[in-house]
Structures are given as C-alpha cells and as structure tokens.
C-alpha cells in the first residue's frame, strides 16, 4: 500500500538522540507514513535501541559507514511514499499535525521539487534559514543559469522531496560522503526545473553537529571544505575554483597568524585561540592546492 510520506533517517552513533527523533515522529496524525532508518555501522548501542521499535520502523543495518547520501539512496529503495522526508537523527518534531501540514504544502505546491521547514536550535532560535546564493557563487567568473524560484539551497537536516523527482535526478550524489550533498541536490533539482519551497508554519528543532562531537575543529573544518571543493568542481569552472581559493586563503591566512601569535603570547583564552587557529589553518590547507601558482 502506498504511503503518503516515507521518513528516512540515517543514523551513526546517536543512539539516544535518534530514539528521541523517532519518538517525536510517531505521534504524527492525519496521514499514512512509514519510517526507514539506515544505521551506518554505529559502534554505540544504536542498533539495540532501534530494534526495540519493532515493526514501527524499517531498519537497515550496514556493516560499514557508507556515508549520508549513499545511505539515503539505499533507504529510498525500501520506501512506498509519494514524498520522501529526509530527517536527521538529531532533530525532533513538535506538533502532531506537522507531518500533515508538510504533506498538504507539498500537494498544493507541485512546482517545488524540494521543501524544508523552519529549523531552530535547542534554544528555539532559527539557525538554518534558506540561502539565496550558493557558496562561492558571488565569486565565480561564469554566470549561473536561470533557475526557478528564489531559494538556492537549504540545510539537509530537514528536506522533503517528491519520490518521483528524487528518482528523476538519481537521488543524492554518493561522491559526497558527508557535507555539501544538500547544496548539490538543491542545485540539481532547480536545474531540473523545480523550485525550493519553505514551510513557514512548521518548526523542527535541530541540535547540529552531533555526529562530529568527537572531532577536532581542524578535522571538522577540513572535511567540510573538502566537500565544498567537490561541489565547486562539479558545478564551477577551474578558473572560478582558483579565484575562490585565492579569496579563502586571503581571508584565512592572516587570521591564522593572528591566533597563532595570541596563542603564544597570551595566558588567557588560549583554548579559544588554539581552536580558531585550527579552523583557519584547515581552510588554508584545503585551498592551497587550488591556487594558480
């Protein structure tokens, strides 16, 4: 039997948090939905907790961490919904009619190939507003093609895509292991002729950064900007990438030097300066290979 919405959650070492996420979805009323969870070889007790949901979810247990986009594509093959709702494990829904509102918005706006909601942090402050330009777009030498709608991209923590459109564009690009897959799929959906939609009367809370909680600032920044590079390589010219690299280095290098000096000379806030140094140094290390000299 076809469902109205298939909710897809990719989990990696977020046992208690993903349980809270699922428990926030289960009270949803007014439509037929299913929950598919793909676990990417978690080393905590995620799978044990997920199995306790029984037939309330479809559980996929992977033997290795195959990445976010690939796990989403994998889970999609088990869905029967007209719409696919990709929901991060570190999110939770609030009102029991939120899912129905999402479905009704999608039905009323067939021009939208991808939809998001309001996204707030645990403090209740909106922290992931829709973006109207792609990273580096204001720097690139070429002109972006005319595309439908004003919204360029939205955070991948909360996205809804009609199943037929997801299949039309061949789902997520699996070259993106983590980060920037949301940029890429939003751009490809707009290039396919659809708008990005935003539901203003549904709010979902997103903790953010849970899967990277044990990563250093340097490693986290390195992975994030390498994903940007992949996005640039896919959608921008090599000359534009070099120009972006120049701007990034010009921005990050003096700040790295400043925080390196402060970290040596100052006896207070050393942890802060060390962290900021790691952040800016990672940016320099990513983009130096793309400089035109």
WORA-V512228 format. One line per field, one symbol per residue. phi: phi as a letter, one per 20 degrees, with the letter a starting at -180 (. if undefined). psi: psi as a letter, one per 40 degrees, with the letter a starting at -180 (. if undefined). burial: 1 if it has 9 or more other ideal C-beta (glycine too) atoms within 8 Angstrom, else 0. Layout:
# WORA-V512228
phi=???
psi=???
burial=???
This chain:
# WORA-V512228
phi=.fefcdedcddblcgfffffffffegffcnaebccdddeelfeeegfgffffflefcedddeebfenffffffffgfdecffcddecffecbeddfdffffffffffecffeebccdfccefenefcbfgddbegnffdfeedfffcfmefebcfffbcccggffgffemmffffefbnmffgffffffffeodeedceedcccecfmmffdfeefgffffgfffffggfffffcdfffffffffgfffffefffffgfffffeeeeclfffffffgffffffgffeffdffb
psi=hhidhhhhhhihffcdddddddddddehieihiihhhhhgfieafddddddeebeeihhhhieiheidddddddddeeieidihhhhidfiiidieeddddddddddegeehehiiahhiaeeehhegiiieiihededidihiihiiidhdiihedgihhhddddddefaihedhdhiedddddddddddeeiihihheehhhhhdhedeedeiiddddddddddddddddddeiiddddddddddddddddddddddddddddieifdddddddddddddddddedeeif.
burial=00111111111111101111110110010010111111111100011011000000101101000011111111110010101111111111100011111110110010011111111110000010011001011001000000001011111111111110111010111001111111111111110101111110010111100110000011111111111111110101000111111111101110110011011001000100111111111111011101100
